[in-house]
Each structure stands twice: as C-alpha cells, then as structure tokens.
Amino acid sequence: MRLKGTNNGTREERSCVTGNNRVEFITHSPEETVDLGRKLAARLPQPCLVVLEGELGSGKTTLVKGIVSGLGVARQEEVTSPSYTLVHEYGRERKVYHADLYRVEGARELATLGLEDLLEQEGTVIVEWGEKLLDLETEAQVKIRMELVEGDDRRVTIEGLEE
C-alpha cells in the first residue's frame, strides 16, 4: 500500500514500513488521513472489529471518516464522533457501527452499550478508545494506533490487515 506524502513542500510517494503483519504510515494532513482510511477499508476483513487507540486529537475520527466512506456506507461529511451518543450506525444492507468509549468508565457502563451484540452482527465495528475493551474478552481483528507527530503529521500503525 502506498500513500502520497509531503516532504519540504513537494509531493512524493511514501511506502509503509512493514513487519510482523504490521504497517506504519505517516500522514501529513487530515485529508491524507481520510485518504488512508479509504484505502484501509478495501483491506478490512468482513465482518470485522477495528480498535483504534491514541490520545485525544490524534486523528481517530478523521481516519474513521475515510474507512466508513471507503466502505461505501456513508459520505465522509456524515461521519461524526459518537462521543456523546456513544455509538453511530451507518449503512442499510452493509452495516458499520462506530463506537467511542472516551466517556465510558468501567466494565459495567461498557456492558450497557451492547457492543457484544454488535460484534455478533455481520458488519464492521469500529471502536475509538479501544483500549477500554480489555474487560470484554474480545480480540480485535485490526488494531490501529494513532500518534501525534508534529503539526498535522500523524503516525498510523496498523496490525491485522489482510494481505
């Protein structure tokens, strides 16, 4: 997989770093992060649990915009953070569930969300702040770690993608 990047203002192709079923990208703008999400969508197994981890403002929802639009279930503009509603559902025939566990505290509150029920569906479940899923005894098929590098630059490390 290749991603266009920038280097001192000039456009260039950047290859990912791979190893142990792990790929790493650096994106340089929100648009590149959305584009990476679109490309990832084509490689996600179906059904799938995607877990996103990373600090506040690291670009998790921006990447999800690309994944959801890349799966063809909603336009990028329709994808918003479910921080207050906790779970958004996209699509009719093909379902994508987008959960945000930022405000969830403890296993009891997590259990009330019904994530276990969503995981039994034939859809894609994307969970931001996925490190809070540890209590569910659920293992992600795809794990994505987002990191702030500098300015708009983000390091995106992905494990579990299909070849």
PyMOL commands that set and color helices and strands:
alter all, ss='L'
color gray80, all
select helices_A, chain A and resi 30-41+60-70+76-78+106-111+115-119+130-136
alter helices_A, ss='H'
color red, helices_A
select strands_A, chain A and resi 2-7+10-15+17-19+22-27+48-53+87-90+96-100+124-128+142-150+153-159
alter strands_A, ss='S'
color yellow, strands_A
deselect
rebuild
show_as cartoon
